[in-house]
Amino acid sequence: MSFAEPRFLLFLPAALICYFASPKRVRPYTLLAASLVFYWFAGGVFALLVISATAVTVYLTALRLGALRRSDAPKRRRKAPLAACLALNFGLLFLFRYSGRLIPSLGLLLIPGISFYTFQSAGYLIDAYRGKLEPERNILKLALFISFFPQLVIGPISRHSQIADDLFAGHGWNWERARGGISRIIWGYFLKLVIADYAAVPVNAVISSYQNYGGAVIAFAVLLYSFQLYADFAGGISIAIGVGKLVGVTMPENFAQPFFARSLTDYWRRWHITLGAWLRDYLFYSLALSKPLGRLGRVTRRAFGANLGKMIPASVATFAVYIVMAVWHGLSFKTLAYGLLNGGLITLSLYFGPFWEKLRRVTKLDGGRGFGAVFATVRTFVLVVFLRYFARAVSLRAALSMLKRTLLRFEPRALLDGTLGTLGLTAGEYATLAAAIVLLLARDAVAERAVKLGSNFESRLASARPAAQFLLTAAVLALIVYCGVYREGYIASQFIYAQY
């Protein structure tokens, strides 16, 4: 069941009524029941069995890890159950994600959101192995942590330490908290229905038959896709966080104004934050501090000197992280190229760091404020859009062909000769989409400013005059209704990241 489906708007009030009508001590189990019903609607009985098996194996393994740690068992004894459980759960993830591509006749069902709860479960296990948490002894509470329905299909990927207390507290209704939750839900639907679903129409039209268009139209489609992907993913996360707030669960943010990033590294720190943090804490550091890379570091320092030798092991770990991230997005040459390009560009920026620092001081084009900051932001945005060719194209060959057309057959007149009007949107709908994107960027600009002042957007909004809050909310709701509910022939699409 997707947040964009009408039945979710029926499910959510029913789940909330049951939750708040339950006695406080029963509310966590009511929330678990609601989560299992949600997942049954989303993926059927088979999906329910898979997530239940995950919960059982993680529960038993974590208890075993806790017992071994308390008995001061050597690390090698703890590694065996950890490795076995991780292999089982990531094996299931690989099987259900990629078996159809590798063995088309197998035809296994795609389990909605399987990677999100697999990563979340794996993080819980690794924390138990490292002694950062005491394993949960109540299997139903652990099952709730794994299957909490707002984050089940699209994230964010939460840590046990971040949400467990809220999940099990059985919070009652709170009007102030509810207002914040409803505000996030409304904003999420605005991003999804008004930006993502509108932008998807011309994007799909161009990408599916890019051979019929010049480079300018292709670049326009990829640019729109960059906004579509952000609005789609951030919209779903905003709805999830808003629903969590309604029941008193504060989930981690997943985006931090990525289009205001000043470098590619900065962009990935701001994009899909919870996955990036997971890969950093559980993969990058594990690799960078591993014995093989430690030996590589010693060899390279002797051969190339301290500075360069220190960078090589970090570069290997960086490439590994981006390759894993690419494979998570799909098993294809284009996603592998996407990961290698990201890893390569970030590694190059690391190697040439001293040179770029000198260049920045001389040219003043990459400073912390003014024109230099604008230049750095625009440069990073252009680089991100370039990389999106590989993210959105149907294949690596198509991505390269689209780039070739963009560079060698730009044909800018197509942007003004009526070609855009043949891509599925009217002039009025393009104007609506443009206004919505401007509103998104304005909202992120305010949020970026708030962060620099040690605050956040929600606090700034709450401190605004009631009339301003009302007008902003009314305008966003009007756009949602006009562009979504009452748009002729409109059918809300699935969230892009729901397939992961």
Wavefront OBJ file of the C-alpha trace (Angstrom):
o trace
v 0.000 0.000 0.000
v 1.433 3.332 -1.094
v 0.963 6.689 0.615
v -0.371 7.886 -2.750
v -3.269 5.395 -2.770
v -6.734 6.498 -1.576
v -6.998 3.445 0.677
v -4.049 4.737 2.718
v -6.140 7.806 3.546
v -8.741 5.391 4.941
v -6.205 3.151 6.674
v -4.378 5.959 8.510
v -7.364 7.418 10.441
v -8.531 3.906 11.344
v -5.046 3.000 12.628
v -4.807 6.233 14.630
v -8.242 5.726 16.208
v -7.340 2.177 17.259
v -3.963 3.348 18.573
v -5.232 6.206 20.739
v -8.270 4.225 21.902
v -6.000 1.500 23.283
v -4.655 1.563 26.846
v -1.188 3.081 27.016
v 0.615 -0.197 27.647
v -1.193 -1.830 24.719
v -0.483 0.951 22.180
v 2.885 -0.427 20.978
v 1.191 -3.725 20.127
v -1.679 -1.915 18.428
v 0.929 -0.091 16.359
v 2.548 -3.440 15.505
v -0.821 -4.844 14.414
v -1.443 -1.767 12.247
v 2.024 -2.142 10.712
v 1.418 -5.782 9.827
v -1.957 -4.940 8.288
v -0.284 -2.168 6.275
v 2.378 -4.559 5.003
v -0.218 -7.187 4.177
v -2.012 -4.616 2.006
v 1.322 -3.588 0.467
v 2.723 -7.012 -0.382
v 0.312 -9.765 0.590
v 0.704 -12.731 2.906
v 4.038 -13.757 1.381
v 5.606 -10.373 2.165
v 4.254 -10.672 5.703
v 5.938 -14.070 6.088
v 9.278 -12.726 4.829
v 9.368 -9.763 7.220
v 8.261 -12.029 10.092
v 11.112 -14.437 9.304
v 13.512 -11.489 9.309
v 12.270 -10.368 12.724
v 12.646 -13.872 14.216
v 16.170 -14.467 12.894
v 17.342 -11.005 13.957
v 15.761 -11.420 17.409
v 17.420 -14.787 18.076
v 20.791 -13.744 16.680
v 20.869 -10.509 18.696
v 20.116 -12.428 21.906
v 22.940 -14.833 21.087
v 25.331 -11.947 20.425
v 24.353 -10.331 23.713
v 24.940 -13.548 25.635
v 28.368 -14.076 24.016
v 29.387 -10.503 24.752
v 28.341 -10.773 28.414
v 30.382 -13.967 28.753
v 33.458 -12.183 27.330
v 33.589 -14.623 24.442
v 36.290 -13.791 21.869
v 35.254 -11.740 18.851
v 35.621 -14.643 16.448
v 32.833 -16.527 18.271
v 30.539 -13.527 17.930
v 31.378 -13.033 14.261
v 29.935 -16.400 13.220
v 26.254 -15.807 14.224
v 26.464 -12.199 13.020
v 27.822 -13.211 9.607
v 25.269 -16.033 9.267
v 22.281 -13.787 10.000
v 23.550 -10.967 7.779
v 24.193 -13.426 4.958
v 20.679 -14.848 5.314
v 18.906 -11.493 5.298
v 21.018 -9.846 2.599
v 20.729 -13.084 0.640
v 16.942 -12.765 0.776
v 17.270 -9.139 -0.307
v 19.422 -10.129 -3.277
v 17.105 -13.012 -4.158
v 13.921 -10.954 -4.238
v 15.540 -7.868 -5.796
v 17.577 -9.470 -8.553
v 16.495 -13.067 -9.159
v 14.093 -11.943 -11.889
v 16.970 -10.373 -13.833
v 19.378 -13.254 -13.358
v 16.835 -16.082 -13.735
v 13.745 -14.667 -15.549
v 11.874 -17.960 -15.224
v 12.077 -17.784 -11.420
v 9.635 -14.886 -11.268
v 9.761 -14.178 -7.525
v 7.577 -11.367 -6.223
v 9.147 -8.014 -5.404
v 8.807 -7.517 -1.654
v 7.966 -3.828 -1.026
v 10.616 -1.941 0.913
v 12.657 -5.071 1.625
v 15.964 -3.220 1.448
v 14.875 -0.575 3.973
v 13.983 -3.012 6.732
v 16.932 -5.250 5.835
v 19.385 -2.357 6.331
v 17.600 -1.339 9.516
v 17.719 -4.894 10.879
v 21.379 -5.262 9.907
v 22.263 -2.037 11.720
v 20.520 -3.343 14.837
v 22.494 -6.598 14.656
v 25.839 -4.882 14.154
v 25.143 -2.533 17.067
v 24.339 -5.570 19.221
v 27.611 -7.187 18.088
v 29.568 -4.030 18.928
v 27.898 -3.716 22.325
v 26.213 -0.407 21.492
v 22.791 -1.685 22.554
v 21.289 -4.321 24.791
v 19.306 -6.764 22.616
v 15.537 -6.410 22.870
v 14.090 -9.344 24.846
v 10.506 -8.755 23.756
v 10.187 -10.113 20.210
v 7.023 -8.096 19.570
v 8.826 -4.847 20.346
v 11.649 -5.808 18.007
v 9.092 -6.702 15.342
v 7.577 -3.224 15.755
v 11.001 -1.596 15.338
v 11.538 -3.519 12.089
v 8.033 -3.141 10.667
v 6.876 0.328 11.835
v 4.587 1.132 8.918
v 5.359 4.815 8.117
v 8.988 3.961 7.300
v 8.400 0.459 5.976
v 8.238 1.050 2.232
v 10.325 4.167 1.595
v 12.373 4.804 4.748
v 14.039 6.529 6.495
v 16.445 3.896 7.821
v 16.308 4.437 11.578
v 18.629 3.217 14.321
v 17.179 1.429 17.343
v 18.584 4.135 19.619
v 16.769 6.838 17.614
v 13.181 5.605 17.770
v 12.839 2.681 20.198
v 11.887 4.763 23.242
v 9.186 6.606 21.284
v 7.881 3.416 19.684
v 7.403 1.634 22.989
v 6.226 4.634 25.046
v 2.586 4.525 23.938
v 2.289 8.313 23.565
v -1.135 9.899 23.808
v -2.590 12.505 21.480
v -0.814 15.861 21.482
v -2.220 18.789 19.485
v 1.084 20.622 19.055
v 2.815 17.464 17.875
v -0.126 16.634 15.610
v 0.023 20.065 13.996
v 3.657 19.497 13.100
v 2.865 16.021 11.782
v -0.045 17.191 9.643
v 2.106 20.019 8.248
v 4.771 17.494 7.174
v 2.151 15.221 5.618
v 0.637 18.073 3.606
v 4.070 19.147 2.400
v 4.888 15.574 1.419
v 1.749 15.247 -0.689
v 2.513 18.594 -2.320
v 5.958 17.364 -3.350
v 4.583 14.088 -4.666
v 1.366 15.169 -6.395
v 2.283 18.616 -7.651
v 5.979 18.307 -8.527
v 6.962 14.643 -8.877
v 3.877 13.379 -10.711
v 3.679 16.444 -12.977
v 7.378 16.265 -13.856
v 7.120 12.526 -14.541
v 4.922 13.114 -17.603
v 7.444 14.935 -19.850
v 10.377 13.032 -18.331
v 8.886 9.660 -19.256
v 7.895 10.909 -22.707
v 11.430 12.060 -23.552
v 13.449 9.281 -21.933
v 11.362 6.519 -23.527
v 12.035 7.890 -27.039
v 15.076 10.132 -26.645
v 16.138 9.319 -30.220
v 13.367 11.652 -31.429
v 14.665 14.713 -29.572
v 17.650 17.025 -29.655
v 20.009 17.617 -26.786
v 18.176 20.629 -25.358
v 14.938 18.689 -24.861
v 16.869 15.738 -23.373
v 18.709 18.086 -20.989
v 15.362 19.664 -20.054
v 13.948 16.204 -19.259
v 16.964 15.209 -17.150
v 16.784 18.538 -15.313
v 13.110 17.912 -14.574
v 13.955 14.364 -13.486
v 16.371 15.762 -10.901
v 13.495 17.710 -9.355
v 11.069 14.798 -9.828
v 13.322 12.368 -7.973
v 13.936 14.787 -5.116
v 10.265 15.694 -4.752
v 9.144 12.070 -5.015
v 11.585 10.716 -2.445
v 11.542 13.692 -0.073
v 7.745 13.800 -0.357
v 7.401 10.189 0.728
v 9.854 10.700 3.589
v 7.988 13.831 4.700
v 4.714 11.888 4.844
v 6.414 9.086 6.795
v 7.943 11.515 9.293
v 4.601 13.326 9.632
v 2.706 10.106 10.351
v 5.369 9.165 12.886
v 4.897 12.503 14.631
v 1.158 11.820 15.011
v 1.934 8.834 17.246
v 4.856 10.534 18.980
v 7.698 8.868 17.070
v 10.443 11.232 15.896
v 12.240 9.672 12.939
v 15.529 10.949 11.509
v 15.499 13.414 8.623
v 16.598 12.033 5.273
v 17.323 15.233 3.334
v 19.055 18.506 4.136
v 18.484 20.847 1.179
v 20.676 18.852 -1.268
v 20.367 21.415 -4.080
v 22.239 23.899 -1.866
v 25.289 21.623 -1.634
v 28.640 23.147 -2.651
v 30.423 19.941 -3.627
v 29.509 16.419 -4.681
v 30.618 15.106 -1.288
v 28.415 17.696 0.387
v 25.513 16.695 -1.869
v 25.687 13.060 -0.794
v 25.855 14.116 2.849
v 22.528 15.886 2.319
v 20.832 13.248 0.129
v 19.332 10.038 1.592
v 21.099 10.867 4.832
v 20.092 7.715 6.701
v 21.428 5.377 3.987
v 24.621 7.421 3.709
v 25.087 7.283 7.484
v 24.446 3.525 7.435
v 27.024 2.942 4.705
v 29.520 5.197 6.496
v 29.169 3.614 9.942
v 28.723 -0.028 8.983
v 30.621 -0.358 5.687
v 33.104 2.475 5.067
v 34.687 2.458 8.523
v 34.669 -1.346 8.640
v 36.582 -1.423 5.354
v 38.858 1.555 6.005
v 39.916 0.156 9.397
v 40.170 -3.461 8.231
v 43.458 -5.361 8.294
v 43.767 -5.714 4.464
v 43.369 -1.980 3.912
v 45.631 -1.311 6.902
v 48.357 -3.356 5.189
v 47.650 -1.570 1.896
v 48.022 1.765 3.702
v 51.414 0.822 5.105
v 52.638 -0.314 1.679
v 51.358 2.788 -0.126
v 52.786 5.161 2.496
v 56.221 3.631 1.998
v 55.861 3.777 -1.778
v 54.149 7.163 -2.297
v 54.685 9.114 0.900
v 52.470 9.783 3.909
v 49.776 11.970 2.331
v 49.132 10.025 -0.869
v 49.606 6.679 0.840
v 46.962 7.569 3.415
v 44.451 8.505 0.699
v 44.639 5.254 -1.271
v 42.973 2.966 1.352
v 40.302 5.630 1.939
v 39.727 5.783 -1.824
v 39.304 2.007 -2.034
v 36.717 2.128 0.769
v 34.977 5.079 -0.931
v 34.721 3.220 -4.230
v 33.351 0.163 -2.418
v 30.639 2.265 -0.755
v 29.515 3.846 -4.018
v 29.524 0.523 -5.843
v 27.327 -0.959 -3.106
v 25.046 2.065 -3.355
v 24.882 1.635 -7.134
v 24.073 -2.080 -6.912
v 21.369 -1.232 -4.366
v 19.768 0.963 -7.026
v 19.861 -1.854 -9.571
v 21.967 -4.599 -11.105
v 22.996 -3.054 -14.427
v 25.934 -1.475 -16.210
v 24.364 1.985 -15.983
v 24.036 1.852 -12.186
v 27.579 0.493 -11.915
v 28.801 3.395 -14.088
v 26.798 5.776 -11.894
v 28.510 4.460 -8.762
v 31.979 4.484 -10.316
v 31.529 8.051 -11.566
v 30.468 9.265 -8.131
v 33.274 7.401 -6.401
v 35.800 8.562 -9.001
v 34.816 12.222 -8.856
v 34.861 12.268 -5.058
v 38.227 10.502 -4.997
v 39.665 12.990 -7.496
v 38.440 15.862 -5.337
v 40.286 14.261 -2.420
v 43.543 13.881 -4.353
v 43.402 17.365 -5.853
v 42.189 18.974 -2.626
v 45.336 21.072 -2.031
v 45.302 22.302 -5.646
v 41.607 23.263 -5.525
v 42.175 25.037 -2.223
v 44.872 27.208 -3.796
v 42.691 27.840 -6.850
v 39.776 28.872 -4.633
v 41.931 31.372 -2.770
v 43.234 32.878 -6.003
v 39.945 33.029 -7.932
v 37.626 33.496 -4.928
v 35.066 31.424 -6.865
v 34.339 28.910 -4.140
v 34.136 30.930 -0.972
v 31.772 30.627 1.909
v 29.555 33.506 0.848
v 28.569 35.780 -1.997
v 29.353 34.960 -5.596
v 31.794 32.210 -4.653
v 29.111 30.323 -2.749
v 26.644 30.718 -5.633
v 29.269 29.486 -8.102
v 30.006 26.389 -5.988
v 26.293 25.606 -5.603
v 25.537 25.991 -9.320
v 28.613 23.965 -10.285
v 27.554 21.131 -7.976
v 23.976 21.214 -9.273
v 25.186 20.955 -12.898
v 27.384 18.001 -11.940
v 24.465 16.274 -10.204
v 22.231 16.764 -13.254
v 24.994 15.313 -15.460
v 25.132 12.210 -13.238
v 21.342 11.873 -13.434
v 21.709 10.912 -17.120
v 23.040 7.587 -15.860
v 20.446 7.324 -13.097
v 17.413 7.822 -15.375
v 18.424 6.325 -18.728
v 17.126 2.844 -19.465
v 20.640 1.544 -20.102
v 24.278 2.618 -20.162
v 24.185 2.823 -23.953
v 21.125 5.064 -23.768
v 22.794 7.315 -21.171
v 25.865 7.756 -23.367
v 23.712 8.385 -26.424
v 21.666 10.999 -24.544
v 24.862 12.735 -23.433
v 26.193 12.671 -27.001
v 23.017 14.308 -28.294
v 23.177 16.912 -25.540
v 26.741 17.854 -26.410
v 26.686 17.534 -30.215
v 23.034 18.110 -31.209
v 21.774 20.606 -28.655
v 19.128 22.281 -30.891
v 17.923 24.924 -28.378
v 15.126 26.105 -30.697
v 13.159 22.998 -29.714
v 12.576 24.580 -26.296
v 10.555 27.360 -27.934
v 9.002 25.831 -31.066
v 6.185 23.942 -29.336
v 8.009 20.637 -28.816
v 7.566 20.840 -25.054
v 3.807 21.081 -25.547
v 3.815 17.617 -27.127
v 5.254 15.956 -24.011
v 1.992 15.613 -22.087
v 1.665 18.890 -20.162
v -0.168 22.041 -21.165
v 1.321 25.522 -20.818
v -0.721 26.035 -17.662
v 0.560 22.782 -16.177
v 4.156 23.743 -16.960
v 3.522 27.070 -15.213
v 2.089 25.248 -12.189
v 5.081 22.914 -12.106
v 7.517 25.829 -12.362
v 5.765 27.706 -9.540
v 5.823 24.574 -7.368
v 9.562 24.078 -7.965
v 10.185 27.722 -7.043
v 8.206 27.162 -3.829
v 10.271 24.040 -3.074
v 13.529 25.936 -3.571
v 12.257 28.873 -1.493
v 11.298 26.514 1.318
v 14.737 24.879 1.180
v 16.412 28.288 1.147
v 14.570 29.230 4.346
v 15.504 25.863 5.855
v 19.145 26.347 4.866
v 19.152 29.770 6.492
v 17.509 28.355 9.620
v 20.212 25.676 9.950
v 22.924 28.324 9.845
v 21.119 30.130 12.661
v 20.939 26.935 14.736
v 17.237 26.305 14.096
v 15.125 24.371 11.571
v 12.306 25.052 9.146
v 9.553 23.687 11.413
v 10.608 26.026 14.215
v 10.700 28.997 11.844
v 7.246 28.110 10.529
v 5.823 27.661 14.030
v 7.136 31.082 15.015
v 5.565 32.777 11.989
v 2.349 34.750 12.309
v -0.795 32.557 12.356
v -2.115 34.350 9.260
v 1.077 33.532 7.341
v 0.929 29.884 8.444
v -2.710 29.659 7.390
v -2.102 31.238 3.973
v 0.860 28.985 3.223
v -1.018 25.843 4.279
v -4.133 26.887 2.336
v -2.084 27.568 -0.810
v -0.333 24.204 -0.631
v -3.624 22.363 -0.015
v -5.251 24.175 -2.921
v -2.432 23.105 -5.232
v -2.703 19.511 -4.014
v -6.432 19.425 -4.671
v -6.219 21.230 -8.010
v -3.248 19.295 -9.364
v -4.033 15.934 -7.875
v -7.519 15.105 -6.737
v -9.422 17.026 -9.409
v -6.971 16.840 -12.294
v -8.686 15.135 -15.217
v -7.421 11.614 -15.754
v -4.968 11.884 -12.882
v -3.774 8.678 -11.222
v -1.086 9.011 -8.555
v 2.031 7.019 -9.410
v 3.961 4.792 -7.048
v 6.853 6.352 -5.187
v 10.079 5.722 -7.106
v 11.964 4.395 -4.074
v 9.149 2.010 -3.122
v 10.725 -0.487 -5.560
v 13.844 -0.672 -3.405
l 1 2 3 4 5 6 7 8 9 10 11 12 13 14 15 16 17 18 19 20 21 22 23 24 25 26 27 28 29 30 31 32 33 34 35 36 37 38 39 40 41 42 43 44 45 46 47 48 49 50 51 52 53 54 55 56 57 58 59 60 61 62 63 64 65 66 67 68 69 70 71 72 73 74 75 76 77 78 79 80 81 82 83 84 85 86 87 88 89 90 91 92 93 94 95 96 97 98 99 100 101 102 103 104 105 106 107 108 109 110 111 112 113 114 115 116 117 118 119 120 121 122 123 124 125 126 127 128 129 130 131 132 133 134 135 136 137 138 139 140 141 142 143 144 145 146 147 148 149 150 151 152 153 154 155 156 157 158 159 160 161 162 163 164 165 166 167 168 169 170 171 172 173 174 175 176 177 178 179 180 181 182 183 184 185 186 187 188 189 190 191 192 193 194 195 196 197 198 199 200 201 202 203 204 205 206 207 208 209 210 211 212 213 214 215 216 217 218 219 220 221 222 223 224 225 226 227 228 229 230 231 232 233 234 235 236 237 238 239 240 241 242 243 244 245 246 247 248 249 250 251 252 253 254 255 256 257 258 259 260 261 262 263 264 265 266 267 268 269 270 271 272 273 274 275 276 277 278 279 280 281 282 283 284 285 286 287 288 289 290 291 292 293 294 295 296 297 298 299 300 301 302 303 304 305 306 307 308 309 310 311 312 313 314 315 316 317 318 319 320 321 322 323 324 325 326 327 328 329 330 331 332 333 334 335 336 337 338 339 340 341 342 343 344 345 346 347 348 349 350 351 352 353 354 355 356 357 358 359 360 361 362 363 364 365 366 367 368 369 370 371 372 373 374 375 376 377 378 379 380 381 382 383 384 385 386 387 388 389 390 391 392 393 394 395 396 397 398 399 400 401 402 403 404 405 406 407 408 409 410 411 412 413 414 415 416 417 418 419 420 421 422 423 424 425 426 427 428 429 430 431 432 433 434 435 436 437 438 439 440 441 442 443 444 445 446 447 448 449 450 451 452 453 454 455 456 457 458 459 460 461 462 463 464 465 466 467 468 469 470 471 472 473 474 475 476 477 478 479 480 481 482 483 484 485 486 487 488 489 490 491 492 493 494 495 496 497 498 499 500
